[in-house]
């Protein structure tokens, strides 16, 4: 599919979903709510800085490059690209940036990024499934049970697919074969990776996702949404796992609000008030990402110039 067409579809999808979500919301009250989120926004900037710092450390360990402002800037910019550009195309900014600024070949950049995403997927799945057990026992919703079951099956199928690749006996064709070859290279690189680096990347990934969860939970509390951290984990990681699919609206608008509001209403929260607050929550999470991403882009341009 043409890149421009993908972007157009993403924007239209965001507008359509957002329209049907917000047509019942009282926008004057939304404006009043937006004015009261300064503390949450300030904390969000601080949280984003530390989250990206941990992310910089794990990329530094994985790619065996020095932790620096340059690496921090690249990751901030790539994070913004991953949020803005639909269909996961933003992942390419990581690979191109590592090749351009750190002399990491395309094959190494790709295989190690796949490994990191594999670790992220496993960590997020485990945290999601642990939280879903608590949420299911607390609220007893059949939907929550079905969602959890779906991702358990997905995880089993994913691990089974990886196992087939490691056997190197299954033949694939077309584009899938190219993907499998890249994954196979990544698996071989993991086997050659020193255990100290492997363990440190896994531990840093666990810290990274727990920090994201805790900081997101604190932002919600500052906004006046008093929910259990297990509920925050369940909804946050559900949306992250759902975001793996390539078709998603630009900046996640619509799906983010819809997902959070659906589960919170299912748990007894008011639709209009909750949707307004979740929209604010989404903006507060996005603004630091955009600001740090632009700053990272400017730094990389200045670094290249001098």
N, C-alpha and C positions, 0 to 999 in steps of 0.2 A: 504494500500500500504506500502511495506517495506520502512523504513526510508532511507536506502542507495540508493534505487531506486529513491526516491523523490529528493534527493540531486543531483544524476546524471542527472535526467530530468531537474532540475533547472539550472545546469551548462550548459547543452547542449542548453537549451532554450536561455540562455544569449548569448552564442556564436553565435547561428544561427541568432538571431535578430540583434546583434551587427554587424555581418558580412554584412548583407544586408543593414544596415544603413550606415556603414562607408566605403563601397567599393568605393564610389564616393568622399571621403574626401581626401584632400591633406595632408598627414601626416607630411611632413616637416613643413608646416605652422602651423599644430597643435602643434608641438614641440615648435615653437616660441611663440605661444599663452600661452602654459603652463608655460613658463619662466616668463611671465609678471603677474602672479596671486598671488604674495607674499602678497600684501596688503589685497586681498580678503581672502586668507587663514588665515592670522593673525587675521583678524576680525572674521572669521568663528570659530576659537578656542575660542575667547572671547564670542561670541554669544552662542556657545554650552554650555559653562560653566554656563551662566545665565539661559538658557533654562532648563538645568538639575536641576538648583537650584530651579526654580519654580516647576518643576516636583517632586522634593524631598519634597517640602512643601505640595503639594497636596496629595502625598502618605502618608506623615506623619499625615495629618489631617484625611484622610480616614481610615487608619488602626490604628489610635490613638497610634502611636509610635513616639519616639523622632527623630527630624531632626538631622542627624549626617553624618559624613564622611562615616560610614558604609552603611547607607541607600543610600547615594549619589553614592557610589561605586557599590552597587548592581544594582541600576537603570541604571547606565552607562554600566555595563556588560550585563544586560538583554536587553538593547537597541541594543547593538552590536549583541547579539544572535538573536534578532528579525529580524535584517537586513540580517544576514548571512544565518540563517537556513530557508529553504523554508516552504511553507504550514502552516505558522503561528505557527509552533512548538515552536518557540522562546518564545511565551507567557508563556510556562511552566516554563521557567527560573525565571520569576517573582514569581510564586506560590511556586516553590521549594525553592527559596532564602528566601522568607518571612517565610516559615516554618522552614528552617534550621537555619537562623540567628536571627529571631525575634519571634520564637515560635508561629507563626500564623498558625492555623490548615488549612489543605488543603481545607476544605469546606468554611471557612471564606475567605481564600485567593482567591479562585475561584469566589465566589459570589460577592465579592467587586471589583475584577478586571473586571468582567462582567459589573457591574454597572458603573465603570470608563470608559470602552469602549463604553457603551451606551451613556454616557454624551459626550464623544469625538465625537461619530458619529453624535449626534444631533448638537453640536456646529459647526463641520466641514460642515455638510449639510447646515446649516443656512448661514454661511459665504460664502460657495460655491454658493448658490442660489442667495444671494445678489450681489455677484460679477458678476454672469452670466447675471443678468439683465443689468448691466452697459456695459459689454462686448458685449452683443447682440445688444444693441441700438447703440453702437459705430461702430461695424463692420458689423452687419446685416447678419451674416452667419447662414444659415439654420442648419448646423451641430451643432453649439453652442446651438441653440434652442432645437434641438433633444436631445442633451446630458443633458441639463438642465431638460427637460421634463422627461427623463428616471430616473434621480435621484429624481425628485419630486415624481414620481410613486413609486420608490423604498422606499422612506421615508414613504410614506403613507402605503404601504404594511407592512413595518417593524413595524410601530406603531400599525397597525391593528393586527399583529401577537402577539405583546406584550400585547395588550388589551385582546385577546383571552386567553392568558396564565393567566392573572389576574382574568378572570372570573372563571377559574378552572373547566369549563364544557366541554371543548374539549378534546377528547382522542387522544393520539399519540402513535405510536408503534415504536419498534426497537430502533436504536440509537437516533432518534429524540426525543423519550420519555425521554432518559437520559439527553439530552441537555435541554429539557423543564423543567425537574425537577430541574436542577442546576439554570436555569433562575428564576424559581419560588421561590427558596430559596433566590436568590439575591433580588427579588422584596420584599419578606417579611422582609429581613434585611434592605432594604431601608426605609420601612415603620416604622421600629423601630429606625432608625437612628435619633439622635437629629437634630433639624432644623438648628442649628448653624453650625454643621459639614457639613450638606448637602449643605447649601448656600455657605460656604467657599470653598468646593470642586468644585462646579459649577463655582464660580467666578475665582478661581485659574485656572481652565480648560480653561476658556475664555481668561484669561491673557496669559496662556501657548501657545494657538494656535495663538493668535494675535502676540505675540513675535516671534514665528516661522515664521509667514508671513512677518513681518517687517524686521527681520534679513535676511531672504532669499532674500527679495527685495533689501536690501542694498548690499548684496554680488553680485547680478546681476548688479547693478549700477557700482560697483567697477570693474567688468569684462567688462564694456562697453556696456551692453545690456540695453538700455534705454526704458523701457516699463512701462506702468501704473501699479500701485500697484493692481488695480482691475484685470488686466490681469494675474499678478503673483498669485493672490488669486485664480482665476478661474482655471489655469493650475495646480497649486500646490495641491489644494484640490480635483480636478478631479482625479489626480494620486493617492492621498491618499485614496479616496473612491474606486477607481479601485483596489488598493492594498489589499482591504478587501478579494478579491477572493483568494482562497488558492493556485492556480497555478500561480506562478510568478517566474521569473528567479532570480538567486542568486545575492544579493545586488541590485536588481532592474535594472541591466545593460540591456540596450536594450529598455525596456519599458519606463524607465525614459527619455532617450534621444529621443526615438521615439515620446512619448507624447508631450514633450516640443517643439520639432522641428516641428511636424505636425501643432500645433496650431499657432506657430510663423510664419511659412511659409504661413499659411492660412491668417495671418494678414499682409503679405507683406514682410517678412524678407527673406534674401538669405539662401538657404538650406545648402550649404557646410559650410559657415562661421558660421551660427547659430548652426549647429550640433557640430562643433568643440568647440564653446564656451559653449554649454550645457554639453558636455562631461566633460569639465574642471569644470563647475559648479557642476556637480555630484561628481567629485573627491574631490572638495573642501568641499562639505558637508559631504562626507564619511570619510575623513582623521581624523577630530576631533572625530567622532563617534568611529572609530577604536582605536585611541590613548587612549581616555578616557575609552573605554571598556576594553582594555588590562590593563590599570592602575587600573581600578576597580576590575578586576579579580585577579590581583596580591595582591591588598590590602585585598580582601576577603580571599585569601589563607593565607596571613600572619596573619590576624586576627584570623583565625581558628587555626593556629599553636600555637599562643601565648595566 
